[in-house]
């Protein structure tokens, strides 16, 4: 098979032989750059500067499909044609953003402070003009660029100075030979230089002021470690601490603009990126798309650097423990719907991204999508996404997926909506022959005690009450159903959003569903659930918990607006100790809630002590 090269491949093939550069003094660890750092001590002392809603990712259209096939920037007239098509075809379904992607190294026309004026120098209109035009079409602007890049034109022009620092030329914050690409069109910022912070923050503020709602920041692994998974050392290793500083600056300047971190090493299970990003790429480039890049692509095992997982199924599964409300959004790269072999594969792609709560980016164009637009328009599937669903693969034990591939099932996913109903996604990644049966047991795995009503979200049919969902799937096929309990609704902690040291466990029996959340013994650890109530007021939260620490334990409960983080009310759980962890009891916290969906967070706060295992919660009016 002849291999086709992407733009990233071409950059890598150019190579960057770097020796004896005046680089930042804080470099990557001296051991093998493919290994995880021994630890970035500064990470734990950093405090986030802004609220991160998390939840399901944005719906948008990207230029990637054109860029990747042609290996060039999209012409402005074609951009406009596609923008108008997106406004008519997808905006009514919730796709509210269009985003540039890559192929910007030869964009060299800059402002007085070195910031690029448009996506490409051949474009007539600048960013501001296009942001205004998009608003007129009901759309928002997303921008692909890395604030750590400096154009060659800015370096060679001594009149270009750092924003707010007329005493510092932009040329003063880079090192000769420290390039992104082999021909030196883009330099990397040396974050240890005076003026670097102002330049990086200024770049983020520049795009935000233009109206961009997302900044897609690429090649982060190359910056941090100077290493590529295929080609080895390709450039300067700027180091994990310098990388942390750079992301912190971007975070501080971003305001409500989302930061999408592309090609990150995600060392220490994304410790730095979890602090400062909104979205993270969890798999390799989609390249030319198809089932290969969704499921079968390359290595099926983990490696401790970019890219830790080579395809979307494994990437979503491997990082499912750090996504959710208030946490990171997982990004599996754009979906090229026309690239799949048949409709079963297309449904599986959408179902996987919806179950993972991922960003969904269309990258087919108006003249390449063919008959496949409806796969992005299914109203019942999109309703699940709009509710903010972030599901999880079925967890089978407490082990890390990195070391135990049997600890999670990438072909069986579950999640709960804000009304307490469940969504179940089942997949067959196999190549056959014949069908494979996948099953979710509602009692053992969802914690339901009575038959529940099942609805198929693709055929739009009610299938009646059941105690399990079992389906025979053809190769590469999938099923997506909604499960509505007939009994009193409860919310399972193990499919919520976990933060800090919180994690899945199923060691001690007596729980309902798959397991429970443990590890709530460190400040900042929490589990969060999206729960809807009909109106604002005071509500009781009944929590099924266990404590066998030897003394009473406490956790703090808050109800907040999931979009803004504004707090509605707080309460406290205080649970006496029991002789063993198999003793479960219901303890109630009472607090004020807002009307509609609330983000209910059960956390180990500064005044809390001990630890609790949390199984599930129920809500009732005070």
RAUR-V486344 format. One record per backbone hydrogen bond with DSSP energy under -0.5 kcal/mol. CO is the residue of the C=O (numbers start at 1). NH is the residue of the N-H. If there is no record, write none. Layout:
co-><CO & CO>
nh-><NH & NH>
This chain:
co-><6 & 7 & 8 & 9 & 10 & 11 & 12 & 16 & 17 & 21 & 25 & 32 & 39 & 40 & 40 & 41 & 42 & 42 & 43 & 51 & 53 & 58 & 59 & 59 & 60 & 61 & 63 & 63 & 64 & 65 & 66 & 67 & 67 & 75 & 76 & 77 & 78 & 79 & 80 & 81 & 82 & 83 & 84 & 85 & 86 & 86 & 90 & 90 & 91 & 94 & 96 & 97 & 98 & 99 & 104 & 106 & 108 & 109 & 111 & 112 & 115 & 117 & 120 & 126 & 127 & 128 & 129 & 130 & 131 & 132 & 133 & 134 & 134 & 135 & 140 & 141 & 141 & 142 & 143 & 143 & 145 & 146 & 148 & 150 & 151 & 152 & 153 & 156 & 157 & 159 & 160 & 162 & 165 & 165 & 167 & 168 & 169 & 170 & 171 & 173 & 175 & 177 & 178 & 181 & 185 & 186 & 186 & 187 & 188 & 189 & 190 & 193 & 195 & 196 & 197 & 198 & 199 & 200 & 201 & 202 & 203 & 204 & 205 & 206 & 207 & 207 & 208 & 211 & 213 & 214 & 214 & 215 & 215 & 216 & 216 & 217 & 219 & 220 & 221 & 221 & 221 & 222 & 223 & 224 & 226 & 226 & 228 & 232 & 236 & 239 & 240 & 241 & 242 & 243 & 244 & 245 & 246 & 247 & 248 & 249 & 250 & 251 & 251 & 254 & 258 & 258 & 259 & 259 & 259 & 260 & 260 & 261 & 262 & 263 & 266 & 266 & 267 & 270 & 271 & 272 & 272 & 273 & 278 & 279 & 280 & 286 & 290 & 290 & 291 & 291 & 292 & 293 & 294 & 299 & 303 & 308 & 310 & 311 & 312 & 313 & 314 & 315 & 317 & 319 & 320 & 322 & 324 & 324 & 328 & 329 & 330 & 330 & 331 & 334 & 335 & 335 & 336 & 337 & 342 & 343 & 344 & 345 & 346 & 347 & 348 & 349 & 350 & 351 & 352 & 353 & 354 & 355 & 357 & 359 & 360 & 360 & 361 & 362 & 365 & 365 & 369 & 370 & 372 & 373 & 374 & 374 & 378 & 379 & 380 & 381 & 382 & 383 & 384 & 385 & 392 & 394 & 400 & 400 & 404 & 407 & 407 & 408 & 409 & 409 & 411 & 412 & 413 & 414 & 415 & 417 & 418 & 421 & 422 & 423 & 424 & 425 & 426 & 428 & 430 & 436 & 438 & 440 & 440 & 441 & 441 & 442 & 442 & 443 & 443 & 445 & 451 & 452 & 453 & 454 & 454 & 455 & 455 & 456 & 456 & 461 & 464 & 466 & 467 & 467 & 468 & 469 & 471 & 471 & 473 & 474 & 477 & 479 & 480 & 481 & 482 & 482 & 483 & 483 & 484 & 490 & 491 & 492 & 493 & 496 & 497 & 499 & 499 & 503 & 505 & 507 & 512 & 516 & 517 & 518 & 519 & 519 & 522 & 525 & 526 & 527 & 528 & 529 & 529 & 531 & 533 & 537 & 538 & 539 & 540 & 540 & 541 & 541 & 542 & 543 & 543 & 544 & 544 & 545 & 546 & 547 & 553 & 555 & 556 & 557 & 558 & 559 & 559 & 560 & 561 & 566 & 569 & 571 & 572 & 573 & 575 & 580 & 582 & 583 & 585 & 585 & 587 & 589 & 591 & 593 & 596 & 597 & 598 & 598 & 599 & 599 & 600 & 600 & 601 & 601 & 602 & 603 & 603 & 604 & 605 & 609 & 612 & 612 & 613 & 613 & 614 & 615 & 615 & 616 & 617 & 618 & 620>
nh-><10 & 11 & 12 & 13 & 14 & 15 & 15 & 18 & 19 & 23 & 27 & 35 & 41 & 43 & 44 & 44 & 45 & 46 & 46 & 53 & 326 & 360 & 96 & 97 & 362 & 99 & 66 & 67 & 68 & 69 & 70 & 71 & 72 & 79 & 80 & 81 & 82 & 83 & 84 & 85 & 86 & 87 & 88 & 89 & 90 & 91 & 93 & 95 & 94 & 96 & 140 & 61 & 142 & 63 & 107 & 108 & 110 & 117 & 114 & 161 & 111 & 127 & 123 & 130 & 131 & 132 & 133 & 134 & 135 & 136 & 137 & 137 & 139 & 138 & 98 & 213 & 214 & 100 & 145 & 216 & 147 & 149 & 189 & 187 & 155 & 156 & 157 & 158 & 160 & 161 & 170 & 165 & 162 & 168 & 169 & 162 & 172 & 173 & 174 & 190 & 178 & 179 & 188 & 184 & 152 & 180 & 181 & 150 & 175 & 191 & 193 & 196 & 199 & 200 & 201 & 202 & 203 & 204 & 205 & 206 & 207 & 208 & 209 & 210 & 211 & 212 & 211 & 141 & 258 & 143 & 216 & 217 & 260 & 145 & 218 & 262 & 223 & 224 & 225 & 226 & 227 & 226 & 238 & 239 & 234 & 235 & 232 & 228 & 238 & 243 & 244 & 245 & 246 & 247 & 248 & 249 & 250 & 251 & 252 & 253 & 254 & 254 & 255 & 257 & 215 & 260 & 261 & 278 & 279 & 217 & 262 & 281 & 220 & 221 & 269 & 270 & 271 & 274 & 275 & 275 & 276 & 277 & 329 & 261 & 331 & 289 & 293 & 294 & 295 & 296 & 297 & 312 & 313 & 310 & 305 & 303 & 284 & 315 & 316 & 317 & 318 & 319 & 320 & 322 & 323 & 328 & 55 & 327 & 324 & 280 & 332 & 359 & 282 & 336 & 337 & 363 & 339 & 340 & 346 & 347 & 348 & 349 & 350 & 351 & 352 & 353 & 354 & 355 & 356 & 358 & 357 & 391 & 57 & 361 & 60 & 362 & 335 & 62 & 368 & 369 & 372 & 373 & 375 & 376 & 377 & 378 & 382 & 383 & 384 & 385 & 386 & 387 & 389 & 388 & 414 & 409 & 403 & 404 & 407 & 396 & 397 & 410 & 394 & 412 & 427 & 394 & 425 & 392 & 423 & 420 & 532 & 417 & 483 & 415 & 481 & 413 & 479 & 476 & 476 & 473 & 471 & 442 & 469 & 445 & 446 & 446 & 448 & 447 & 513 & 514 & 486 & 466 & 484 & 463 & 464 & 457 & 482 & 460 & 461 & 456 & 454 & 452 & 442 & 443 & 470 & 440 & 438 & 473 & 436 & 477 & 428 & 426 & 457 & 424 & 455 & 484 & 422 & 485 & 453 & 492 & 617 & 495 & 496 & 498 & 528 & 502 & 526 & 518 & 516 & 509 & 515 & 505 & 614 & 503 & 521 & 522 & 525 & 604 & 499 & 602 & 497 & 531 & 600 & 598 & 596 & 593 & 622 & 591 & 542 & 620 & 543 & 589 & 618 & 545 & 587 & 615 & 616 & 585 & 613 & 578 & 575 & 573 & 603 & 571 & 601 & 568 & 569 & 599 & 565 & 561 & 559 & 557 & 574 & 555 & 553 & 583 & 584 & 547 & 545 & 587 & 543 & 541 & 539 & 537 & 533 & 562 & 531 & 600 & 560 & 601 & 529 & 602 & 558 & 603 & 527 & 556 & 605 & 524 & 608 & 554 & 520 & 614 & 546 & 615 & 517 & 493 & 494 & 544 & 491 & 542 & 540>
